[in-house]
């Protein structure tokens, strides 16, 4: 992989709500309610009510209006905020900001890191490999930053598009520094997201000697000033709101079409935890991919 962008993350702790914790601005908006029994109800939030001595909310669903005691609610979220992992695919960052979905992240169970949202614009991902038996100077480190500059609602369709620019630094061994700038656009519909991105290699070398302690070393070639692109798709399954199919296509150098990679995988996610599994396929090798992210807030 020549370009390491965004990855990873999500788990929101269940909490007991009081009437003051149902924001007035949510009234009239689509919400999802997770009950203490584990059941979910989705619909339009009509407002707060008093039932006997109990505070409650009223939600208009497809089969009628439900009155739900706040004591029965484990989690209440806006429907648009239910999926907390839209800022990344398996390997590719999207144009979506991390926002309030800051997470702890691990890729291949051999890295540890954090994804941090800075308001509704800034996003920062930091990863460091922790492979046993490999010296610290031979480990991998990645810093990826992006700024989401635009969110525009579609005029005649449900959904919106976002535009982001970013840059990253990656050390594949301490002496081998890669750096990129990139731009991405994400087209969001009700159950799918399509991301298109392009990136530019700012590194000043063409060949890198990548060592892994006693496991040996290999020469990696990556042309300076190379321009690459990526396309990624995230589709939510119709019958399973918690299951997503992910696919990515990468090319690290437009002048060398054979330097391409296909990534396919699935994501099992709730508002707290995301578990990813997939394959990265190149002309020379097939690599298994796994990632976990936890969003505890």
Secondary structure, DSSP 4 states (H G I P E B T S, - for coil): -----------PPP----GGGS-GGGTTSEEEEEETTS-EEEEEEEEEEEETTEEEEEEEETTEEEEEEGGGEEEEEEGGGS-TTTTB-SS-B-SS--TT--EEEEETTTEEEEEEEETTTEEEEEEEE--TTS-GGGSEEEEEEEEEEEEEE-SSSS-EEEEEEEEEEEEESTT-EEEEEEEEEEEE-SSEEEEEEEEEE--S-SEEEEE-GGG-EEEEE--TT-EEEEEEEEEE-TT-TTEEEEEEEEES-TT-TTSEEEEEEEEEE-SSEEEEEEEEE-SS-EEEEEEEEE---
